[in-house]
Amino acid sequence: MSSYNSRQTNRQMKKRKRPDIRRFSLRMRSSLGMVYLFVIIMFLSLIGRMLYINYADGKRYEKRVLAQQSYVNSEIPYKRGTIYDRNMNVLAISEKVYNLILDASVINADKKYYEPTRDALSVCFGMTEEEFHDVLKENEKSRYIKMDNYKELTFDMVDKFKTMQEKEDNIKGVWFEATYKRKYPQNQVASKVVGFTGKADTNAGTWGIEEQYNDKLSGVNGREYGYFDSDLNLQRTVKSAQNGNNIVSTIDCSVQKIVEEEVAKFRSKPGAENVAVMMMNPNNGEIIAMHSNETFDLNNPRDLSEFYSEKELKKMSSDEMGQVLSSIWRNYCISDAYEPGSTFKPFTVAAALEEGVVNTKSTFYCDGGEKFKDGASQKLIKCVNTSGHGYITLDESLMESCNDAMMQIVKKLKKDQFFRYEQIFGIGKKTGIDLPGETSGTVFSYDNLKVTELATASFGQGNTVTMTQMLAGFSSIVNGGYYYTPHVVKEVRNESGAVIETIDDSLVKKTISAKTSTTMRKFLLDTVEEGTASPAGVKGYSIGGKTGTAEKHPRSAKNYLVSFIGCAPADNPEVVIYVVIDHPHVEEQAHSTYATEMAHRILKKTFPYLGIYKDKSTKKEDANKDTTQKDDGAQDSATQESND
């Protein structure tokens, strides 16, 4: 009974609890709904507030955001060092120019910036409304827009814009990136010595001093860091660039111009395959002037319009154009080797004097040539005068340029000594001149220096040389026997002008004795005053020298390279000169007069610039008379030229 009552009681209690649970559930749902509604209202209120803030103060907050962003850092280019001639005339200089940069995100940040900025760009740089609008539209958020049509702006142009900017606060989002442009004030003067630079972004030298001394001329870029403040003004932190060092060359601009003018005249009429001239101080190796063939404008070195018509240029492939440019830029004085001909004879005579196998009283009999055993047969190597010069002295062997005498001298000198003196004088070796592209030439090896090779080498045929080799060796013959390394740079100076490096007048070796040198100077003076080199003489000046006429390969073509190498004053040389005319465009090529007359004109014009004054009366009234003289260095020539 009691169990039954208990179950009844439980059922009654459960019935009483069910209505309470339902009421609680309804209250919970109501509360959650209120929470959801509150959240939605708050969210909508936040969105509304954001829309209001954006509408009312969007520009102000955008500036704050921009102010908190780091500005893109940029490099500050160094200034490449200046190149001067020996008298401090500028040959190459880097001038500061500016590239126009737009910051579209700043200009687009406020409509009030658009018009003032556009107008200032139009007035100062000629930028059109359409160009300005399109750039901002296409690069709406860009912070760095380099305007390629507005590069290399001058300081005056930029200064005009900045003056306008100072007066108008709403000119925004424009700045200028400084860089340097390489300029050559002398244009084409010494183009093959100076060289040029490539694109501004590489700033590396090409050819000449620009390439050889690139490390000295180059500096180290700096860097600029910056950010915008709340007024969108750029705040900068700058690490300065280290500029390059300056170069003082040995070139004399005034002398160089005269040399280039004379070369140009000859190339114009009658013309030649190659025409080249070098002038050097024999007492220290400093190159005063150096030029060959064409000049080109260093400010626009790839412009071929001066050499070819527009029609011809259109037909050229890029490879062909590259080959043409390389040939124009090529420096014949250091990069080409050739047989020197009779200008080599002073080397043979100097070596023989030094070794004592000949002396000033030695005589030779020229019967028109020398016979040498060539296998089972005999070979006749002729003198230019096939009838023979007869009995001649050592001095006269140079004055008359007798091949027969040279062959007799080299027999006395013998193979060992001749080969050794070739090495001593630097024949067939690079001189180490401070220019890129030097070649070495070729000489007979010791084993290949047979009897006939020795004979022809004695008068400058068979071996090949460069102009630089010949001039360096010849300088040692006339300066007392001192061999200096040829060079085109005197000093390296820092930005303040202090000398930080001197290119030493590098004495490499002693080639011959002072006594031999004195004798050679007398012989060379006689050769100009009374011998084959007389057209090179300048009235009132003592000049020594030697002509050369080398028959080129193939011998059957009868093409010649004519030359003159000389010094002044003859008794105490201050300058040496070497003129080479390769394959003159004339019917009768084998006339060294072409070279001696050019040397005469150059020396006569340059002596005042070099501070060389008249020292004597010459034996001839006028050493620049017309002549049909023919140098006898040509191996197979059959007749002797006569002096007028």
C-alpha positions as CSV (number, residue, x, y, z in Angstrom):
1,M,0.0,0.0,0.0
2,S,2.7,2.4,0.9
3,S,4.5,1.6,-2.3
4,Y,1.5,2.5,-4.4
5,N,1.1,5.8,-2.6
6,S,4.7,6.6,-3.2
7,R,4.3,6.1,-7.0
8,Q,1.3,8.3,-7.0
9,T,3.1,11.1,-5.2
10,N,6.0,11.0,-7.8
11,R,3.6,11.3,-10.7
12,Q,1.9,14.3,-9.2
13,M,5.3,16.0,-8.6
14,K,6.4,15.5,-12.2
15,K,3.2,17.0,-13.5
16,R,3.8,20.1,-11.4
17,K,7.4,20.6,-12.8
18,R,6.7,20.4,-16.5
19,P,5.0,23.9,-16.8
20,D,8.0,25.5,-15.0
21,I,10.5,24.2,-17.6
22,R,8.4,25.5,-20.5
23,R,8.3,28.9,-19.0
24,F,12.1,29.0,-18.5
25,S,12.7,28.0,-22.1
26,L,10.5,30.8,-23.3
27,R,12.4,33.3,-21.2
28,M,15.8,32.1,-22.5
29,R,14.7,32.5,-26.1
30,S,13.5,35.9,-25.4
31,S,16.8,36.9,-23.8
32,L,19.0,35.5,-26.6
33,G,16.9,37.3,-29.2
34,M,17.5,40.6,-27.3
35,V,21.3,39.9,-27.3
36,Y,21.3,39.1,-31.1
37,L,19.3,42.3,-31.7
38,F,21.7,44.3,-29.6
39,V,24.7,42.9,-31.5
40,I,23.2,43.7,-34.9
41,I,22.3,47.2,-33.8
42,M,25.9,47.7,-32.5
43,F,27.4,46.3,-35.8
44,L,25.2,48.6,-37.9
45,S,26.1,51.5,-35.7
46,L,29.8,50.7,-36.2
47,I,29.4,50.5,-39.9
48,G,27.6,53.7,-39.9
49,R,30.3,55.4,-37.9
50,M,33.0,54.1,-40.2
51,L,31.1,55.4,-43.2
52,Y,30.7,58.8,-41.5
53,I,34.4,59.0,-40.5
54,N,35.5,58.0,-44.0
55,Y,33.2,60.7,-45.5
56,A,34.1,63.4,-43.0
57,D,37.8,62.7,-42.2
58,G,39.0,60.1,-44.7
59,K,41.8,62.3,-46.2
60,R,43.2,63.1,-42.7
61,Y,43.3,59.4,-41.7
62,E,44.8,58.5,-45.1
63,K,47.6,60.9,-44.5
64,R,48.2,59.3,-41.1
65,V,48.4,55.9,-42.6
66,L,50.8,57.2,-45.3
67,A,52.9,58.8,-42.6
68,Q,53.3,55.5,-40.8
69,Q,54.6,53.8,-44.0
70,S,58.3,53.5,-44.7
71,Y,59.3,55.3,-47.9
72,V,61.0,53.1,-50.5
73,N,64.8,53.7,-50.1
74,S,66.9,54.5,-53.2
75,E,70.5,54.6,-54.2
76,I,72.5,57.9,-54.4
77,P,74.9,57.5,-57.4
78,Y,78.5,58.4,-57.0
79,K,80.2,60.9,-59.3
80,R,82.7,59.3,-61.6
81,G,86.1,60.9,-61.5
82,T,87.1,63.5,-64.0
83,I,89.8,62.9,-66.7
84,Y,92.2,65.8,-67.5
85,D,95.0,66.3,-70.0
86,R,98.5,67.2,-68.7
87,N,97.5,70.9,-68.6
88,M,94.3,70.2,-66.7
89,N,92.0,70.6,-69.6
90,V,88.9,68.5,-69.0
91,L,88.7,65.4,-71.3
92,A,85.8,63.6,-69.4
93,I,83.5,64.8,-66.6
94,S,80.3,63.6,-65.0
95,E,77.6,66.2,-64.6
96,K,74.7,65.9,-62.3
97,V,71.3,65.5,-64.0
98,Y,67.9,64.5,-62.7
99,N,65.2,62.0,-63.5
100,L,61.5,63.0,-62.8
101,I,59.6,60.7,-60.4
102,L,55.9,60.9,-59.7
103,D,54.2,59.5,-56.6
104,A,50.6,58.8,-57.7
105,S,49.4,57.8,-54.3
106,V,50.2,61.2,-52.9
107,I,48.8,63.2,-55.8
108,N,45.6,61.1,-55.8
109,A,45.2,61.5,-52.0
110,D,43.5,64.9,-52.4
111,K,41.8,66.5,-55.4
112,K,43.4,69.9,-54.5
113,Y,46.8,68.5,-55.4
114,Y,45.9,67.6,-59.0
115,E,45.7,70.9,-60.8
116,P,48.7,72.8,-59.2
117,T,50.9,69.7,-59.7
118,R,49.8,69.3,-63.3
119,D,50.3,73.0,-64.2
120,A,53.8,73.1,-62.6
121,L,54.9,70.0,-64.6
122,S,53.5,71.5,-67.8
123,V,55.2,74.9,-67.3
124,C,58.6,73.4,-66.3
125,F,58.9,70.3,-68.4
126,G,56.1,70.5,-71.0
127,M,54.1,67.6,-69.7
128,T,50.7,67.4,-71.3
129,E,47.4,67.2,-69.5
130,E,46.7,63.9,-71.2
131,E,50.0,62.4,-70.2
132,F,49.6,63.5,-66.6
133,H,46.1,62.1,-66.4
134,D,46.9,58.8,-67.9
135,V,49.9,58.2,-65.7
136,L,47.9,58.8,-62.5
137,K,45.0,56.7,-63.7
138,E,47.1,53.7,-64.8
139,N,49.3,53.8,-61.7
140,E,46.8,55.0,-59.1
141,K,48.5,53.6,-56.0
142,S,52.1,53.6,-57.2
143,R,54.6,55.3,-55.1
144,Y,57.4,55.4,-57.7
145,I,56.8,56.2,-61.3
146,K,59.9,56.9,-63.3
147,M,59.0,59.2,-66.2
148,D,61.2,58.0,-69.0
149,N,60.4,60.9,-71.2
150,Y,61.7,63.3,-68.6
151,K,65.2,62.0,-67.8
152,E,68.5,63.9,-67.6
153,L,66.9,67.1,-66.6
154,T,69.2,70.0,-66.0
155,F,69.7,71.8,-62.6
156,D,68.0,74.9,-64.0
157,M,64.9,73.0,-65.0
158,V,64.6,71.3,-61.6
159,D,65.3,74.6,-59.8
160,K,62.5,76.3,-61.6
161,F,60.1,73.6,-60.5
162,K,61.2,73.7,-56.9
163,T,60.8,77.5,-56.8
164,M,57.2,77.0,-57.9
165,Q,56.7,74.3,-55.3
166,E,57.9,76.6,-52.5
167,K,55.2,79.1,-53.5
168,E,52.4,76.6,-53.9
169,D,51.8,74.2,-51.0
170,N,49.5,72.0,-53.1
171,I,52.2,70.9,-55.6
172,K,52.7,67.4,-54.2
173,G,54.0,63.9,-55.2
174,V,56.9,65.1,-57.4
175,W,60.5,64.5,-56.7
176,F,63.7,64.1,-58.6
177,E,66.2,61.3,-58.6
178,A,69.8,62.6,-59.1
179,T,72.2,60.8,-61.3
180,Y,75.2,61.6,-63.5
181,K,75.8,61.9,-67.2
182,R,79.2,61.4,-68.6
183,K,80.3,64.2,-70.9
184,Y,83.3,64.8,-73.1
185,P,83.9,68.5,-73.6
186,Q,86.5,67.9,-76.3
187,N,84.1,65.7,-78.2
188,Q,86.4,63.5,-80.5
189,V,89.8,64.7,-79.2
190,A,91.9,61.7,-78.0
191,S,88.9,59.5,-78.4
192,K,90.9,56.3,-78.6
193,V,93.0,57.2,-75.6
194,V,90.2,58.5,-73.3
195,G,87.6,55.8,-74.1
196,F,84.0,56.2,-73.0
197,T,81.4,54.8,-70.5
198,G,78.5,52.5,-71.1
199,K,75.0,53.1,-69.9
200,A,74.4,55.2,-66.8
201,D,73.2,52.3,-64.7
202,T,76.5,50.4,-65.3
203,N,78.8,53.4,-65.4
204,A,81.6,51.2,-66.6
205,G,84.4,52.3,-68.9
206,T,84.9,51.0,-72.4
207,W,88.3,51.3,-74.1
208,G,91.0,53.7,-73.2
209,I,91.6,55.3,-69.8
210,E,87.9,54.9,-68.9
211,E,88.4,51.1,-69.0
212,Q,92.0,50.8,-67.8
213,Y,91.4,53.0,-64.8
214,N,87.8,52.1,-64.1
215,D,88.5,51.1,-60.5
216,K,90.1,54.5,-59.8
217,L,87.4,56.5,-61.5
218,S,84.6,54.6,-59.9
219,G,83.2,55.4,-56.4
220,V,80.6,53.8,-54.1
221,N,76.9,54.6,-54.2
222,G,75.2,56.1,-51.2
223,R,71.7,55.4,-50.1
224,E,68.7,57.5,-49.1
225,Y,66.0,56.4,-46.7
226,G,62.8,58.4,-46.1
227,Y,59.2,58.6,-44.8
228,F,56.3,60.9,-45.1
229,D,55.2,63.0,-42.2
230,S,51.5,63.8,-41.4
231,D,51.6,66.6,-43.9
232,L,53.0,64.3,-46.6
233,N,56.4,66.0,-46.5
234,L,59.3,63.6,-47.2
235,Q,61.7,63.3,-44.3
236,R,65.1,61.9,-45.5
237,T,68.0,60.1,-44.0
238,V,71.0,60.2,-46.3
239,K,74.2,58.1,-46.4
240,S,76.4,60.0,-48.8
241,A,78.0,58.5,-51.9
242,Q,81.8,58.3,-52.2
243,N,82.8,59.8,-55.4
244,G,85.5,58.5,-57.7
245,N,89.1,59.7,-58.0
246,N,90.3,62.0,-60.8
247,I,92.8,61.1,-63.5
248,V,95.5,63.5,-64.9
249,S,96.7,62.1,-68.2
250,T,99.9,62.7,-70.1
251,I,98.1,63.8,-73.2
252,D,98.5,67.3,-74.4
253,C,95.2,68.4,-76.0
254,S,96.8,71.1,-78.2
255,V,99.4,68.6,-79.6
256,Q,96.7,65.9,-79.9
257,K,94.5,68.1,-82.0
258,I,97.3,68.9,-84.4
259,V,98.1,65.2,-84.8
260,E,94.5,64.4,-85.4
261,E,94.1,67.2,-88.0
262,E,97.1,65.9,-90.0
263,V,95.9,62.3,-89.9
264,A,92.5,63.4,-91.1
265,K,94.0,65.4,-94.0
266,F,96.0,62.4,-95.2
267,R,93.1,60.0,-94.8
268,S,90.9,62.4,-96.8
269,K,93.5,62.8,-99.6
270,P,95.2,60.6,-100.8
271,G,94.0,58.2,-98.1
272,A,95.5,54.9,-96.7
273,E,94.4,51.7,-95.1
274,N,95.8,53.0,-91.8
275,V,97.4,56.3,-90.7
276,A,98.8,56.6,-87.1
277,V,101.0,58.9,-85.1
278,M,102.5,58.8,-81.7
279,M,104.5,61.4,-79.8
280,M,106.3,60.6,-76.5
281,N,108.7,62.1,-74.0
282,P,111.7,59.8,-74.3
283,N,112.9,60.7,-70.8
284,N,110.0,59.3,-68.9
285,G,107.7,57.3,-71.2
286,E,104.8,59.9,-71.1
287,I,102.6,59.7,-74.2
288,I,102.0,63.3,-75.4
289,A,99.8,62.4,-78.4
290,M,98.4,59.2,-79.9
291,H,96.0,58.8,-82.7
292,S,95.1,56.5,-85.5
293,N,92.6,56.5,-88.4
294,E,89.1,57.8,-87.6
295,T,88.0,59.9,-84.7
296,F,84.6,59.5,-83.1
297,D,82.4,61.6,-80.9
298,L,82.8,60.3,-77.3
299,N,79.4,61.8,-76.4
300,N,77.8,59.5,-79.0
301,P,80.3,56.7,-79.7
302,R,77.8,54.4,-81.4
303,D,76.7,57.0,-84.0
304,L,77.7,55.8,-87.4
305,S,76.0,58.5,-89.4
306,E,79.3,60.3,-90.0
307,F,80.7,57.2,-91.7
308,Y,77.7,55.7,-93.5
309,S,74.6,56.8,-95.2
310,E,71.2,56.1,-93.8
311,K,70.6,53.6,-96.6
312,E,73.8,51.8,-95.8
313,L,73.0,51.7,-92.1
314,K,69.6,50.2,-92.7
315,K,71.2,47.3,-94.6
316,M,73.6,46.5,-91.7
317,S,72.9,43.7,-89.3
318,S,73.6,44.2,-85.6
319,D,76.7,42.0,-85.9
320,E,78.0,44.0,-88.9
321,M,77.3,47.2,-87.0
322,G,79.2,45.8,-84.0
323,Q,82.2,44.9,-86.2
324,V,82.2,48.4,-87.8
325,L,82.2,50.1,-84.3
326,S,85.0,47.9,-83.1
327,S,87.1,48.9,-86.1
328,I,86.4,52.6,-85.5
329,W,87.2,52.3,-81.8
330,R,90.4,50.2,-82.3
331,N,93.6,51.9,-81.4
332,Y,96.1,50.9,-84.2
333,C,99.0,52.2,-82.2
334,I,98.8,49.4,-79.6
335,S,96.5,46.8,-81.2
336,D,98.1,46.2,-84.6
337,A,101.4,44.6,-85.5
338,Y,103.3,45.0,-88.8
339,E,106.7,44.7,-90.4
340,P,108.5,48.0,-89.5
341,G,111.0,48.1,-92.4
342,S,114.0,50.4,-92.2
343,T,113.0,52.2,-89.1
344,F,114.3,49.1,-87.4
345,K,117.9,49.6,-88.7
346,P,118.9,51.9,-85.8
347,F,118.2,48.9,-83.5
348,T,120.6,46.7,-85.5
349,V,123.3,49.4,-85.6
350,A,122.9,50.2,-81.9
351,A,123.2,46.6,-80.9
352,A,126.3,46.1,-83.1
353,L,128.0,49.2,-81.6
354,E,127.2,48.1,-78.1
355,E,128.7,44.7,-78.7
356,G,131.8,46.2,-80.3
357,V,131.5,44.3,-83.6
358,V,131.4,47.7,-85.5
359,N,132.6,51.2,-84.7
360,T,132.3,54.7,-86.2
361,K,135.2,53.9,-88.6
362,S,133.7,50.7,-89.9
363,T,133.1,50.5,-93.7
364,F,131.0,48.2,-95.8
365,Y,130.9,47.5,-99.5
366,C,127.5,47.3,-101.0
367,D,127.3,45.6,-104.4
368,G,123.5,45.5,-104.6
369,G,122.8,42.5,-102.3
370,E,123.9,39.5,-100.3
371,K,123.8,35.8,-101.3
372,F,122.7,33.2,-98.8
373,K,122.6,29.5,-99.1
374,D,119.0,28.2,-99.2
375,G,119.1,24.5,-99.3
376,A,120.9,23.3,-102.4
377,S,120.6,26.7,-104.1
378,Q,121.7,30.3,-103.3
379,K,119.2,33.1,-102.5
380,L,120.0,36.8,-103.4
381,I,118.5,39.3,-101.0
382,K,118.8,42.7,-102.7
383,C,119.5,46.1,-101.6
384,V,117.2,48.9,-102.8
385,N,120.1,50.0,-105.0
386,T,120.7,46.9,-107.1
387,S,123.8,48.6,-108.6
388,G,125.2,49.0,-105.1
389,H,126.1,51.9,-102.9
390,G,129.8,51.0,-103.1
391,Y,132.0,51.7,-100.1
392,I,130.0,53.3,-97.2
393,T,130.7,54.1,-93.6
394,L,128.5,53.0,-90.7
395,D,126.9,56.4,-90.5
396,E,126.2,56.3,-94.2
397,S,124.6,52.9,-93.9
398,L,121.8,54.6,-92.0
399,M,121.9,57.8,-94.1
400,E,121.5,55.8,-97.3
401,S,119.5,53.1,-95.6
402,C,121.6,50.3,-97.1
403,N,120.1,46.8,-96.7
404,D,123.4,45.2,-97.8
405,A,125.3,46.9,-95.0
406,M,122.7,45.8,-92.4
407,M,123.1,42.2,-93.5
408,Q,126.9,42.4,-93.2
409,I,126.5,43.9,-89.7
410,V,124.2,41.2,-88.5
411,K,126.6,38.6,-89.7
412,K,129.2,40.1,-87.4
413,L,126.6,40.5,-84.6
414,K,125.6,36.8,-85.0
415,K,122.3,35.1,-84.1
416,D,122.8,34.9,-80.3
417,Q,123.5,38.6,-79.8
418,F,120.9,39.8,-82.3
419,F,118.2,37.7,-80.7
420,R,119.2,39.0,-77.2
421,Y,119.0,42.6,-78.3
422,E,115.5,42.0,-79.7
423,Q,114.6,41.0,-76.2
424,I,116.4,43.9,-74.6
425,F,114.6,46.4,-76.8
426,G,111.3,44.7,-76.1
427,I,110.6,43.6,-79.7
428,G,107.8,41.1,-79.8
429,K,106.7,41.8,-76.2
430,K,103.9,43.9,-74.8
431,T,105.3,47.1,-73.3
432,G,102.8,47.2,-70.5
433,I,101.3,50.5,-71.6
434,D,98.3,51.5,-69.4
435,L,95.7,51.0,-72.1
436,P,93.5,47.9,-72.9
437,G,94.0,46.0,-76.1
438,E,97.8,45.9,-76.5
439,T,99.2,43.1,-78.7
440,S,102.7,41.8,-78.7
441,G,103.6,41.3,-82.3
442,T,105.8,38.3,-83.4
443,V,109.5,37.7,-83.8
444,F,111.4,34.7,-85.1
445,S,112.0,32.3,-82.3
446,Y,115.6,31.5,-81.6
447,D,115.4,28.1,-83.3
448,N,113.7,29.6,-86.4
449,L,116.1,32.5,-86.7
450,K,118.0,30.9,-89.7
451,V,120.5,32.7,-91.9
452,T,118.0,34.3,-94.3
453,E,115.6,35.2,-91.5
454,L,118.4,36.9,-89.6
455,A,119.4,38.8,-92.7
456,T,115.9,40.2,-93.4
457,A,115.2,40.9,-89.7
458,S,118.2,43.2,-89.6
459,F,116.4,45.7,-91.9
460,G,112.9,45.2,-90.4
461,Q,111.3,42.5,-92.5
462,G,110.0,39.2,-91.1
463,N,109.4,40.2,-87.5
464,T,106.2,42.2,-86.6
465,V,106.1,45.0,-84.1
466,T,103.6,47.6,-82.6
467,M,104.1,51.3,-82.7
468,T,104.3,51.4,-78.9
469,Q,107.1,48.8,-78.9
470,M,109.1,50.7,-81.6
471,L,108.7,54.1,-79.9
472,A,109.7,52.7,-76.4
473,G,112.8,51.0,-77.8
474,F,113.8,53.9,-80.0
475,S,113.5,56.3,-77.0
476,S,116.1,54.2,-75.2
477,I,118.4,54.4,-78.2
478,V,118.4,58.3,-78.1
479,N,117.9,59.1,-74.4
480,G,121.2,57.5,-73.1
481,G,120.0,53.9,-73.0
482,Y,117.1,54.1,-70.6
483,Y,114.0,52.0,-71.3
484,Y,110.8,53.4,-69.8
485,T,107.3,51.9,-69.8
486,P,105.1,54.0,-72.0
487,H,102.1,55.4,-70.2
488,V,99.1,57.8,-70.7
489,V,98.4,58.7,-67.0
490,K,100.5,60.9,-64.8
491,E,98.6,61.0,-61.5
492,V,95.5,59.9,-59.6
493,R,93.9,62.7,-57.4
494,N,91.1,62.5,-54.9
495,E,88.0,64.7,-55.1
496,S,89.8,67.5,-53.2
497,G,92.6,67.6,-55.7
498,A,95.3,65.9,-53.5
499,V,97.6,63.5,-55.3
500,I,97.1,60.0,-54.0
501,E,99.0,58.1,-56.5
502,T,101.7,59.0,-59.0
503,I,102.2,56.8,-62.0
504,D,106.0,56.4,-61.8
505,D,108.2,57.1,-64.7
506,S,109.0,53.4,-64.6
507,L,112.6,52.8,-65.6
508,V,112.6,49.2,-66.7
509,K,116.1,48.5,-67.8
510,K,119.3,49.8,-69.5
511,T,119.5,48.9,-73.1
512,I,122.7,50.5,-74.4
513,S,125.5,52.7,-73.0
514,A,125.4,56.5,-73.0
515,K,128.4,56.4,-75.5
516,T,126.4,54.2,-78.0
517,S,123.4,56.5,-77.5
518,T,125.5,59.6,-78.3
519,T,126.8,58.0,-81.5
520,M,123.3,57.0,-82.6
521,R,122.0,60.5,-82.1
522,K,124.7,61.8,-84.4
523,F,123.9,59.2,-87.0
524,L,120.2,60.0,-86.9
525,L,120.8,63.7,-87.1
526,D,122.9,63.1,-90.3
527,T,120.2,60.9,-91.7
528,V,117.7,63.8,-91.5
529,E,120.0,66.6,-92.6
530,E,121.8,64.7,-95.4
531,G,120.2,61.4,-95.9
532,T,116.9,59.7,-96.7
533,A,114.9,61.4,-93.9
534,S,115.6,65.0,-95.0
535,P,111.9,66.0,-95.6
536,A,111.3,65.6,-91.9
537,G,113.6,68.4,-91.0
538,V,112.3,71.7,-89.7
539,K,114.5,74.8,-90.3
540,G,116.2,76.0,-87.1
541,Y,115.7,72.7,-85.3
542,S,118.1,69.7,-84.9
543,I,116.0,66.6,-85.7
544,G,117.3,63.0,-85.9
545,G,115.4,60.1,-87.4
546,K,115.0,57.2,-89.8
547,T,112.6,56.4,-92.6
548,G,111.1,53.0,-93.3
549,T,109.4,51.4,-96.3
550,A,108.3,47.8,-95.7
551,E,106.9,45.7,-98.4
552,K,103.7,44.0,-97.2
553,H,102.6,40.4,-97.7
554,P,102.0,39.1,-100.2
555,R,105.1,40.6,-101.7
556,S,103.7,40.2,-105.2
557,A,101.0,42.8,-104.5
558,K,103.6,45.5,-104.2
559,N,101.8,47.2,-101.3
560,Y,103.9,49.1,-98.7
561,L,103.9,50.5,-95.2
562,V,105.9,53.7,-95.0
563,S,107.1,55.3,-91.8
564,F,109.3,57.8,-90.0
565,I,110.7,57.6,-86.5
566,G,112.6,60.6,-85.1
567,C,113.6,62.8,-82.1
568,A,114.1,66.5,-81.3
569,P,116.3,68.2,-80.4
570,A,118.7,65.6,-81.8
571,D,121.5,66.2,-79.2
572,N,119.2,66.1,-76.2
573,P,115.8,64.7,-77.2
574,E,112.6,66.0,-75.5
575,V,110.2,64.4,-77.8
576,V,110.1,61.4,-80.1
577,I,107.7,61.0,-83.0
578,Y,106.6,58.0,-85.0
579,V,104.4,58.3,-88.1
580,V,103.1,55.2,-89.9
581,I,101.2,55.2,-93.2
582,D,100.0,51.7,-94.1
583,H,99.2,51.1,-97.8
584,P,98.8,54.7,-99.1
585,H,96.1,55.0,-101.8
586,V,98.5,56.1,-104.5
587,E,100.0,54.4,-107.5
588,E,103.6,54.7,-106.3
589,Q,103.4,53.7,-102.6
590,A,107.0,53.1,-101.8
591,H,107.8,56.6,-100.8
592,S,108.7,57.3,-97.2
593,T,108.3,61.0,-98.1
594,Y,104.6,60.7,-97.2
595,A,105.6,59.9,-93.6
596,T,108.5,62.3,-93.3
597,E,106.5,65.3,-94.7
598,M,103.7,64.5,-92.2
599,A,106.2,64.4,-89.4
600,H,107.7,67.7,-90.6
601,R,104.2,69.4,-90.4
602,I,103.4,68.0,-87.0
603,L,106.8,68.9,-85.5
604,K,106.7,72.4,-86.9
605,K,103.3,73.1,-85.4
606,T,103.8,71.4,-82.1
607,F,107.3,72.7,-81.1
608,P,105.9,75.9,-79.6
609,Y,103.4,73.9,-77.5
610,L,106.1,71.6,-76.3
611,G,108.5,74.5,-75.4
612,I,111.1,73.4,-77.9
613,Y,112.9,76.3,-79.4
614,K,115.1,76.8,-82.4
615,D,118.7,75.8,-81.6
616,K,120.6,75.9,-84.9
617,S,120.6,76.6,-88.6
618,T,120.1,73.5,-90.7
619,K,122.4,72.6,-93.5
620,K,119.5,72.9,-96.0
621,E,117.6,76.1,-96.7
622,D,114.3,74.3,-96.3
623,A,114.1,70.7,-95.2
624,N,110.4,70.4,-96.3
625,K,111.0,70.6,-100.0
626,D,109.1,68.2,-102.3
627,T,111.0,65.0,-103.0
628,T,110.6,61.8,-104.8
629,Q,112.8,60.0,-102.3
630,K,112.1,56.3,-101.9
631,D,113.2,54.4,-98.8
632,D,115.2,51.3,-99.5
633,G,113.8,49.2,-96.7
634,A,111.7,47.3,-99.2
635,Q,113.2,43.9,-99.6
636,D,112.7,43.5,-103.4
637,S,112.9,47.1,-104.5
638,A,115.1,47.5,-107.6
639,T,115.9,51.2,-107.8
640,Q,117.3,53.8,-105.4
641,E,115.3,57.0,-104.8
642,S,117.1,60.3,-105.3
643,N,116.9,63.3,-103.1
644,D,115.8,66.6,-104.6
